[in-house]
Amino acid sequence: MTITAIALSLAVLGAPAQEANLQWWYAPSTEKVFPESQPPGTSEDGRVYCALGEYEALQLCLRSEADLPGLRVVVKPKPGFRALPKSMFHFFEVDYVPTPKDPVHKWWPDPLAPLGPNHRVFDVKAGETKEVWCQVHIADDPPEPGEYKMDVEVWDTEPPHDTGIAHHRLLTCPIHVWVWPFHMPKTNHLRTGFGTWTSMMAPKFGVHPYSRQLRDLKTQVYYELLDHRICANELPFDVYDQRAEHLMGTPNVNGYWMPMNLVDKPGTLGIKWERVERRGVPRKAYMLPWDEAATRGAYAEFRERARTVQEFAPGLKVLGTFNGPPDWAPEKTPMDELKGYVDLWCFITPQAAVPQVAGELRERQAKAEEGWCYVCCSPRGGNWANYLINMSALQHRVLTWQIYRAGLTGLLYWGVNYWEMTPDPWTDVATVKWISDDIYGDGSLVYPGRKVGVFGPVSSIRLECIRDSLEDYEYLVMAERVLGKAAAMDAVGHVTTGWTKFVNSPDEFESVRKDLGFALATAQSPCSVP
């Protein structure tokens, strides 16, 4: 997006006497940058457009002809202009993970390790591009709408005199933030259910499997996802816990599951469901009695378990996940076999794209049932959206636009920390080796933070793209209510026209999002969406 090339005589600055020819530019968050990426050759400052309460990011890209170790980034007000609080800016080092069987890149950018005055420094290697993820969060105590100008500065430190204080300013990279005069809704309007695997946290985070630290980690992961507008499929507290009551009643929690094994203990299921009903939030709960039923036996078991739910927990929603038609009758759909047993119909996206499925799903939605979708280790061929590491950032970002276009109301994802098949997610991201050893990052959206001095989860480019996409969905909800359905669908049509048809240019995508934001900003009452 932007570039400035500065030939630095580091001897003048007191650093090693060599010229680094340090270059910088900004790249959008919808673009993945690699060590071999070259400056684009244009000259613009960084620009970020945010609603109140929203997160948005740019990538500051650095490239040098000499090694530059121990760098830090800071943000400062631009003299003479309005400035945002520094607390609204967060910086992360973009790290790389190995993808040895990828035909194009053997390493892909993904982990985001925190940077800052009291955090890690980072290095720029000679002849390689290095990215810093620059995130802006317009917090709940918002500034006035309008444009703000800041400077992102890159400083070096000078061993052996490093006291944790940056010594030499190498670059000043202007960044402009435009704050729109409307709030992101407090309610998450797209229902989500992302799986967490508590048993896999202990060894990777280095805590005892039955310790309070592990319980704290589970809670920390839950709230980290909630901060990304994602509901983990399981609450971090039992329904008898008062903290669970608070969570179930908050507007940004729009779903949670009752554990599948409760079907085998119908008495316990009934007691827990009564507890949920007394708290007045039963509509948010659901249960998956059988995952991806395909055979006659699986369908029969699904129906039996669903009947148990209906008897002992009347009103508890039954979720069904399907990755294909019944295997004994490929001309049918799951709706043909399970009408009356499913409330939330959840299809893998290639199945949701089948016209017969989409048509029958609309009929079920007309009967107050819901349509959801999911992705997992597939789809990964062709131009499908998904969350695998070696996919483009736009493939992570556009899925919610496709969901809105299809009229679906929920998104399921099976795991954020599935690490059973990998000794260390930082060095091995082939997480589902029993399926294939060339599927990277499936079921794994965070990293254990010990490697970078963090007790807890470390985010990823993919997780940040998912939050951005969920915020995009809120833009579309606001547009529908404030500007009309036609205006929302018109914006969607400029991003995607089908499950495998969407823009492949980050600039085109950013232009649509910006136009939608300005349309909402000039509307009469965009803040009316709760």
N, C-alpha and C positions, 0 to 999 in steps of 0.2 A: 504493500500500500504506500509506504513512504520510505524514503531513503535519504540519508546524508552520509557522505564519505568524508572522513576526517583523517588526514595524515598526521599522526601524533608523533612528535619527537618526545618520547618518554624521558629522555635525558633532561629536558627542560623542566619536566614535572618532578624530577628526582628519582624516577624509576630506571630500570635497566636501559642502557644507551642503545636503543634500537628503534626503528620505526615500525609500528604495528599496522599502519594503514587500516585502522579500525573503521568498519562500516556498520551502519544500523538502519533498520527499517521496521515498520509495523506490518504485521500480517493479521488478518481477521481470525477470530476463534473458529470459524468454519473452514479453515485451511490447515492441513497438517504440513509442518515444515520439517525438513530432513537435514542432516549435516552437510549434504552436498547442495542444498538449496542456495541459489544465488540471489543477490539483490535485484529487485524488479526494475530499477532504473527510473522510477518516478520520484516526485518530491512533494510530499504532503505530510502534514502533522497527523498524529493519531486522532481518531474521532470515535467517540462512544455515545450511544443514544440510549437513555434509560428512563423508565417510568419510576415513580416513587416506590421504593421497596424492592426494586429489581436488581438482579445481578447481570452484568455484562463484562466482556473481557476483550482485550487485544493481546497479541503476542509481540513483544519487543525482540527483534532478531538481531544478533550481533555476529559479525564475521571479521576475523583478524588474520594478518599474515604472520603474527607471532603469538606464542602462548601468553595468555593474560590470566594468571591465577588469582584467586582470592578476591573476586569482584562482589560488590554489593549494589543494590538499587535502593533509592530513596525517592520520595515524592515531595515536591515543594510547591508553594503557591507561585504563580507567575507574576512578577512585579507589575502592578498597575491594573490587575484584572481580578474579578471575583474568584474566590477559591473555595473548594470543598474541604471539609475536615480530612486530615490525613488518615483518620480511622476508617474512612470509606474506601481506601485503597489497600489491596492485598497482592503480594507478589509470590510467585512460585517458580521454581526451576523445573523446566520440562526435561524429564529423563526419558531414556529409551529402554525398551525391552527386546530380547532376541526373538526373531521370527524366522528361524533358519530355513524353512521350506517355502517361504513366500517367494514367488518368482521375481519380484521387483526389488523389494527392500528386505535386507536381513535384520534390520533393526527398525522399530517403529516408535514414534513418540507416544507416551501415554501417562506415566506417573507424574504427579505435580507435587513436588516437595516444597514445603513452605520456606520462603526467604524473608528477610527483614532485618532491622537493626539488631535484634536479639536472636536471630536465627542463623542458619548456615550461609556461607558464602558459596560462590560458584565460580567455575573456570571456563574460559574460552580457549579452545585448543586451536593452534595454528591451522588455517585452511579448512576449518569446520564452522558451520553455522550453529549458534547456540541461541535457544529461545528462553525468554522469561515471560511467564503468563501474568499479565497485568489485569487484575480483576477490580472492577468498581462495583460497590454495593451501596445504592442510595438508601440509607437506613430509614427506620421508621420515624426518626426525628428529622424530617426532611428539610432540605434547603428550599429556597424559592426556585420556581421553575426558571429555565433559561440556560444560557451557556456559561460554563466555567472553564478556566484555563489553568493548567498545572504544568509543571515540568517534572518528568521522570529523569533522574540523574543516575549515571553509572559511575561508581567510585572504585578505586583499587585500594588494597591494603598492602603494606610494605613489610614483609618479614625481614629481619627478626624482631622488628619493633611493633608488631601487630598487637594492639591493645583492644581490639574489637571495634576500633573507630576507623571509619574510612578516611584515607589520607589525600588522595588525588582525584579530582573530578575529571573523568575521561570524556564524558558525553553529557549533553543536555538534550532530551528528547521530548518536545512539546506534546501534550495530550489535551484535547478539548472534550469536555463532557457536556452533552446537552441533556438537561433534565426536563422531562415532559410533565405537564401539570395534571397527571392522573396517577392513581395508586394501582399497583397490582392488587387483584382481589385477595382477601384473606382466605377465602374458600378455594380449595383445589378442585376445580370442576371436572378434571379428568381423573377418574378413579384409578388407583395404582395398587399393585400388590407385588412387591419385590422380595424375593426370598433371602433370608439370612440363615447362616449355618453356625450356630453357637459352638458346636463341637469342634469346628475347625479353627476357631479363634484362638483357643488356648495355646497350641504349639507354635503358631505363627507369631503371636503377640508375646510369647514367652511368659505366660502366667499359668498358675495351677488350674487344672480343669474344674475343680470344685471350689474355687476361691471367690471371694467378694470382688476381686479385680476382674474376674471373667464376667460376673454379673454387671459390673460397671461398664465393661467394654460393650456388652450387648446393648445396654442402654445408650451408650455413646454412639454406637453405630446407628441405632434407631433414630436418634435425634439428628445425626448428621444427614441421614437420608431425608428426614422430614424437612430439614433446612434446604434440601434440594427439591422440595415439593413432592417427594416420594414417600408413600406409606409402605413400610415393611409389612410383609404379609402377616407377621406375628407381633403382637404387642410385647414390649419388654417386661411387662408385669402381668401377673395373674389377674383375672377378672375380679377376684376378691380384694385386690389391692386398691386403695383409694387413688393412687397415682394412675391406675388404669381408668378409673372413672373420669378423672380429669381429661385424660387423652381422648377417650371415646367421645367426650362431649365437645371437643374443640373443632372449629370449622375446617382446619387444614388437615385433620385426620378423616379421611373419607372411606376407609375400609380396613378391615382386619379379619383374619381367619380364625375360626375355631378349629383346633387341631384335628386332623383326620382320625387319629386313633380314638377319639371320643365316641365314634360310632360303635366301637367295640365295647364301650361302657355306657350304654344308653341312660342308665340312672344318673351317672355323673354328668353326662351331656345335658339332661333335663334340668339338673340343679344349676349348672353353670349358665344355661340359657335363661333360666328364670332370673338369675342375677343380672344378666345383660338387659333383659326386658325391664326390670325395675329401674334401671338407670336411664331408660328412655331412648336408647340409641340402637335398637335392634336392626334398623335398616342398613347399618354400616357393616354388619357381620356377614360372613359367608363361610361355607365349608366346601372343600374339594373332596368328594367321597372316593374318586378314582381318577388317576391321572392318565390322560390320553387313551381312553378306552378304544379298542379296535376289534377285538375278537368277540364272538358270541358270549363266551364266558365272562369277559370283562364287562360287557353291556349288562348282562344279567346281574353281576355283582354290583354294578353301579345302581341299577334300579332298586336292589334290595337295600343297599346302604342309604340311598335317598329316601326310601320309605321309612327307615329308622329315624332319619332326621325329621321328616314330616310328622312322625308320631310323637317323638320326644322333645323336639324343639320346633314347634310350628311357628312359622315366620322366619326361621333362619334360612337365608338364601343358599341355594345349592349351585355351586360353580362346576361347570363341565369344560374340560380342555380337550381339544381334538386336533390332531394333525393329519386327518384324512377321513374318508368315508368308512363305514363298516367294512371290514376286510372280506366278508362273505357276500356283500351286496354293494359293489362299487358304484352302482347307479343311484344309491340312496345317499341321504345325508344323515348325520347324527340326530337331527330333529325328527326324522321319521321314526326313530326307535326310542327317543327319550322325551317326547312331549309329555308335559305333566310332571317331569322329574327334575328339570333344570330351570333355574331362574336367571343365571348368568352364563350365556353361551360364549365361550372363549376359543377362538380359532387361531391357529398359526397363520401368519399373513398370506402365504400362498393359497390356503384354503379359503380365507376370507375374500380372496380375489375371485373365487369361482362363482360365476353368475348364479347358479342354482342355490349355492349356499347363501350368497348375499340376498337373493330374493326371499328365501325362506326366513332368513334372519330378520328382515324387515317385517315379515308377518308376525314373528315372535315379539318383536319390539312393540308392535301395535297392541299386543296383549300385556303390556307393562313388564315384559322381560327385557334384559339388557344384552347388548352385543359388545363383547370385548375382543381383544386380539393379543397375541404374544409372539415373541421371537425367542430363539434359543441358539443351538448349534446350527440351525438352519432358519431361514434361507441364507445361503452364503454365495451362491452362484448368481450370475446375471446382475441386474441393477436393482437389487432389493435393499431396502433399509434394514439395518441391524446394528448390533453393538459389538461386533468383533473388532479386535485391535487393528488388524490390517484392512480396514475399510476407511473410506474418506469420512471426514467430519460431517459432511452434508448427509451421508447415509445414516449417521446417528441423529441428526437434527430434524430431518424431514418426516420422521415416522409419525409424530403427533399431528402434523398437517394432513397426512394421509388418513389418520384415524378420524380427524374432524370431517374430512371430505366424505368418508364412508358412513358417517353418522353413528360411529361407535362411541362408547362412553367409558371404556376401561382398558387398561394396559397391564399385562402380567409379564413378569420376568422372573426366572426361576432362581437366580442367585446373584448376590453381590460379592460373596467371599467363598466360593466353592474352590477349595484348595487341597482337596484330598489327594489329587493325583500329581501334585507338584511339591517339591521340597521347599521351594522359595519362589513366590510369585514375581520377585524382581528379576530372577534369572531364568525362569521357566514358566511361560504363560500358556503352554499346551495343556489346558486344564481338563480336557475330556478325552484322555488318551484311549479310553476303551471304545470311543467312537472313531477318533482319528488323532494323530499326533501333529496335524497341521491346522488345527482349529485353535485360534489364539484368543484368549480372554473370555471365552464363553463362561457365563456364570460368575465372573470375577470383575468387579468394577472399582474396587478399592485395593490398596496395598497395605500390608502391616507396616507401621511407622517406625519400628525400632531402628531400621537401617539409616534413617535420616533424623533420628533424635526425637521422634514423636511417639508418645504413648497413645495409641489409637489409630484409626484409619487415615490413610493418605489418599486424597482424591485422585482422579484421573481426568484426562481430556474427555474421555467418553462420558463420565459422570457429569462433568460440567456441561457438555453438550446436551445431555438428557435434561438437566435443569433448565437450560436455555430453551429447549424444545417445549417443556411443560409451561414455561412462561409464554412462549409463542401461542400455545393453546389458549391461555388466558386472554391474550390479545384478540384471538378469534372470537372467544366468548363475549368479550366486551364489544367487539365490532358488530356481532350479531344483534346484541341488545341495544346498542346505541346508534349504529349506522344502518342496521338491517341485515337480514340473512344474505341478500344478494351481494352486498358489499363484502361480507366476510368470505363468501364463496368466490368472489372475483379475486380477492387477494390469494386465496388458496390456489386458484387456477393459474396464477403466475408462478407458483412454486411447484405444484404437482398436479398431474392430470390422471394419475393412476398409480397402482402399487409399485410399478417399475419405471415410472416416468416422472422425473423431477429435474429441477435445475442442477447443472453440474458446475456452475460458476459461483464461488462465494460472493463476488461483487453483485451478481444478479439477485442472489438471495438477500443480501444485506439491503439492497435497494428496495425490495418488496417490504421487508420488515420496517425499514425507515419510513416509507410512505404510509404504511398502516399506522405507525406510531403518530405521525403528524396528523393523520386524519382523525384519530382519537383525541389528540391534543386540541384540535380546533372544534370538536363536537361540543354540544351544550352541556351534557352531564355524564361524562365518562366515568366519574367516581361513583355512579349509582350502582355499579355492579359490586356486590359484597364479596 
